[in-house]
Amino acid sequence: MKAVFLDADTLNDVDLTPIRDCVSELTVYGTTLPAELHQHIGDAELIITNKVRIPAEVMAGRKGILIVATGLNNVDLEAARQLQLPVLNVQNYGTASVAQHTLMLMLALAARLPLYQQDLSAGAWQQSPFFCLLNHPTLELTNKRLILVGEGTLGRAVARLAEAFGLQVEFAARPGQAKDPRPTLNSLLPTADLLSFHCPLTEHTRHLLNADNLARIKPGCLVVNCARGSIIDEEAALNALQQGQLGGLAVDVLPTEPPVAGHPLLQALNTGLNLMVTPHNAWISPPARQNIVQLTAANIRQLSAADQSR
């Protein structure tokens, strides 16, 4: 089957050989603008993409859509279903990378790293009357309570790393699942020293952390979001940080990416807050990106086998 990769630059310097070995021909484009979509797809039977939107009008005559990511929101899934066109994604490809990044953000917030970096840039250490700066009390993680939302492969990986630092970990109930025996997030917030999200963005998780429950969160709690933008209400969280209700806030995701029109969190960087924003790069370790290629090749082999059996 002929295949086209529409936005290979999103994986950067990966080896596409495993995919090439599964198809008769692979055409690779670094990026694809909406106006280029029809031309770039051409007569390819397999469409491979990360974030390019795939509408119904380009689906006829195809044999599969391969998403080199977990999220499927850039594909018209209802149209694909009606056409019986398989849409396959990849999962659990970057568990170690994202878990590591999550712990990095937790540790940086606990150490008040953003604040001390701002102090250093302002010359505060150079002007100190003694050998160190200690004007921002740090948080020792041992015996502190970490609440995780999302007990999948990634959530459990974060839990294992966190426990190595002496954190007491508890998982919140899955939002929208009435019979979940675990405690609800709202019931856990008053005792949370740290809070981290590892769940998908759904109608039940949008603004899961919001102005109402931020008012009940334990003062000084550190919040990390490496899941999806809009799982937390970022503006409400920023306000809670500015008011001193939160002890720190770190996000790797925003509702619109890239944030071409800016975002309140970006504007608030370097304003004396324990605040970190990373550019949706928790997943980007070279092994994780190469694993995406391997998993996509496996998906293509699955499609080929199904096609041959017809």
Order of alpha helices (4+ residues) and beta strands (2+ residues): beta-alpha-beta-alpha-beta-beta-alpha-beta-alpha-alpha-beta-alpha-beta-alpha-beta-alpha-beta-alpha-beta-alpha-beta-alpha
